[in-house]
């Protein structure tokens, strides 16, 4: 049985299209993308951002197939998918700030192929298509980018206490301290709730990607910053304020762009001229832990990475520490 109790597999010859009409030759395009997104959300537990990305990529495929008069996924074969990817490879990038002749990066193409392969694997598993045309699509080579981390001198400047403690400044300082002390993603910072903070025990309960929970210890300075902020937080609370930890001046949880802007303003006030993203604080957390001798598996747990291969990208940013360990422990230094 499929979503909504509909039978799957053999004998499936028609299906309601988006306008409520029956398609004669299989299934129409967009509704199955929606079912796939429901699958991502409820069965695989992928993050909202991943769902949005896959939705955008697959709807782009739907529009392109529409220009080719394709009305059902059963009409799609490997050759047609290859033609679409070639179209994607040569089209100009739509990212703001790039020149019009700039092409898609290998990372963007990698994500497009990954989305198509995952989607058709779902269609095949659920019986919507008999043959998976994306099974043999090869993923383009994707070079891992070096994580950008702040030097300790800039971290110290960024985490200097504000000249005046107000509810807003205490909130900003606590956000920065928590982001660096715990290596949290922007979405994890936004979703922290009062009940996730255990000051006496010195740790946070963090809900990460896929709604997976992990326990992250909090350093002494970050704990002090959180205590100060929590003493002033009641001044931000309004009658309809939720129990999110960090609140705006209007007593509401931060939107993604609002929290990003709050951090960017703090970077500017600290006199740091380089562009700093919230994720750079997470990179700095991991890089500085590794440089000071932390075990890679421990860093993996703290960051909430499902695989240590994701965490291994940090190993090349601390060559001095790696050299010290090699010289200290190799039998023939």
N, C-alpha and C positions, 0 to 999 in steps of 0.2 A: 504493500500500500504506500502511496506517496503522501505528500502534504495534503491535508484536508480530506484524507480518506479516499483519494482517487486511486484506482488500480493502475499499476505500472507494468511495463514489459510488453510481451507479445499481445497483439490485438489492439494496441493503442493506435488508432488511425485518425482521431480528430480530437480537437481541444478548443476551448473558448479562447478567442483572441482578446486583445485589450479592449475592443469595442463590444465584446459579447457575442461575436460571430464565431461559427465553427470553421476552423482551418481544415481544408480538404486533404492536405498532404503532410500531416504530421503535427508539429506544434509551432506556434509563432514565437518570436524571439524574446521580447522584453519580459513577458510573464515568467519565463523560466529563470531569467536573471534574478528576478525578485525572489523566486523560491530558493535559488542558490544563496542569496544574501540572508534569507531566513535560516538556512542551514548553517551558514558561517556564524550567525549570531547565537543560535540556540543549541546547536550541536557541537560546534567546534570552539565556541567561546572566544572568537577573535575580537580584537579591539574595534571600537567605533571607527577609528581612523583607517584601519585596514579595510573594514567594510566599505567605507566611502571611496577609498582608492580603487578597490576591485570593482565597485559599482561604476565609477567613472570610466575605467578602462574597458569594461565589458559593454557598456552602453556606446562607447566609441566604436567597438566592433559591430554592434547592432546597426549603427547608422551607416557604416561602410558597407555591410552586407545588404542593407536596404537599397543602396545605390546600384548594387549588382542584381537586384530583383530577387534576392533570397528571402523567403518568407518562413522557412522552417530550419531548425538546427539539423534535421536529418539530411538536408541538402548540402551541408558544409563538409568538405573533404580536406585532406591535408594540403592539396595544391592551392585551394582557396585561402586557407589560413596562412600559407607561405606568402601568397600575394598580398594579403593584408599586412603582414609584418614587413614586407618590403616597402609597402606604402608608408607604414609608420617610420621605417628607417630613414626614408628620404624626405619626409615632410618637415617643415620648419618647426622648431621648438616654440611652444606658446608661453614659456616661462617669462614673467616680467623682467625687464632689464637686460635681456639678451638680444643680440642683433637678429634681424629678421632672417638672415641666412644661416643662423646657428641650427644645427641638427640635434635630434634627440641623443642623449647620452647613452652609452651602453647600459648604465644602471636602469634608465627608464625602459629600454627595450627588454632588459632582463625581467623587470617587474611585469611588463605586458605579457611576455611569454609565460611567466609563472601563473598569472591570473587565468590565461586561456587554458593552460594545462589542468589547473585545479578545477575550473568550471566544467570542462569536458569530462574529466574523471567523475565528477558528480553526476553529470547527465548519463554517463554510461552505467555507473553503479545503480542509479535509480531507474534504469530502463527506458530513459527518454530517447537514447540513441543506441543502436546495436553495435556500432563500431566507434572507437574513440579516435577521431582524426588528429588529435593533438598529442597522442601518445609518443610519437617519434620526433616531435619538435625539439630541437636542441636549444639549450639555454646559452645565450651569448656569454663570452668571458666577462666577468665583472671584477675589476680590480678593487681591492679593498682600500678605502681612503684612510689616511692617517687621522686618527681622532685629534681634534684640536683642543689642547688643554691650556689653561692659564698657568703661568709661572706663579710660584708661591708669593712673590712680591706683589703681584696684582691681586691675588686672592686676599692677601692681608689688607690691601687698600679697599677692596670691595666690601670686606666684612668689618670695616671700622664702624664703631657705634655712631649713630646720627648725632648731630650737634644738639638736637632737642628731641626728647622723647614725647611723641604724640601717639595716639592709637594707630594712625596711618604709618608713621615712621617705624614704630615698633613692629607692625605687621610686615613691612618691607624687610626689615632686618631679620626677622624670624624666618621669612621665606628664603632669603639668601643663605642664612646659616643652615637651615634644614636641607636645602637643595645640595649644598656642598658637603655637609656632614653625613648625609645619608645616600647621596647619589641618586636622587629621585628624578623620574621623568616629569615633564611639565604636567601631563595629565594626572600623575600620581600626586603631585603637589596640590592641584586643584581639588582632587577628590578626597583629600584627608579630612576626616571628621573628628570632632572632639573625642569621641569614644575610641579613636585609634591611637590617641596619645597617652602613653603611660610614663609620666614624668618620674615617679618614684622608682620604677623599675629601670628607667633609662632606655626605653625602646619605643618604636612606632610599629603599628600593624599597617602594612602597606598593601593596597589592592592594586595589582599590576595588570599586565596584559592577560586577556583571557579570564579576568576576574580571579586570578591566582593570588592568594595571600602569602606574604612573607613577613618575617620579623626582622627589623633593621635596628641595630643599636644606635643611640644618639650620643654624640660627644658632649663633653661638659659645657663648652661654650654655647653650643646649640641649645642645650637644655636651659641654660641661663636666659638665652634670648627668648625661648618659648615661654618660660615662666613670666618674664616681663611683659611679653605681648598678651598672654592670657589674663594678666592683672588689668590690662587696659582694654581688652576685647569687649567687655560689657558696654563700653561707650559706643561701639560700632553696631551693637545689636539693635534691631528694629523689631516691631511686633511680628513681622512675617519672616524674620531671618531664619534660615535653616541651621542645622548643627554642623555645617562645614567649619573647619578650623580657621581658614583664612577668609576674611570678609573684606569687601570694598568699603569705601566711605559711606555707601548707601546701605550697608548691612546685608549685601547679597554676595553669593560666591563669585569668584573671579571667572570671567569668560577666558577662553584661550588667549585671545589677542590682548585682553586687558592685563592679564598676568605677565605676558611677554613684554608689554610696554612698561609695566612697573619695574621689571628687571632691567630693561634697557635704560630707563631713566636713572636707576641706581648706578649703572655702569658709567654713564656720562658724568654724574655727580662725583664719582670716584676718580675722574680724570683719566680713565682708560680709553684710549683712542681707537683701539682695534674693535671690530665688530664682535660682540659677545652674544651668543645665543644661550637660552636656558640649558640646552643640552651640553654646552661646554662645561658647565659646572658639574654635570654628571661625569663627563670625560675626565675632568680634573680630579674628581674624587677617586676614580679607578686608577688613573695614572699615578697619582701621588701615593696611593696605597701600595701599588706594585713597586714603585721606586723605593719604598721604605721597607720592603721585605715581605709584604702580605702574600699568602698563597693564592694562586690563580683560582682554585676551586672555591675558596672563601669569597673572593671578589665576585665570582659568578653568582653565588647565592645572594650576596648583598645587592647586586644589580638586578636580580630576578631574571637572568638569562636562562632559557631552556636548555641551551647547549653550551659547553665550555668553548666550542669553536668560535662562538660569537665574542666571548671574552678575550680570546687569544689575540685579537687585534691590538690590544694594549701592550703586548709583550715587547714590541719593537720600539716603544717610545721611552723605554728606560734602559738603554744599553749599558750605562755605567753600573747599574745594579746587577744586571745579568753577568757582566764581566767580573764583578766582585764575588758573586756566588760561584762562578766557574773556577776562579782562582782559589777560592777557599775550600772547595769540595771535590774538584777533579783530582784523581790520583796522580796525574802527570801534568801539573800546572805549567 
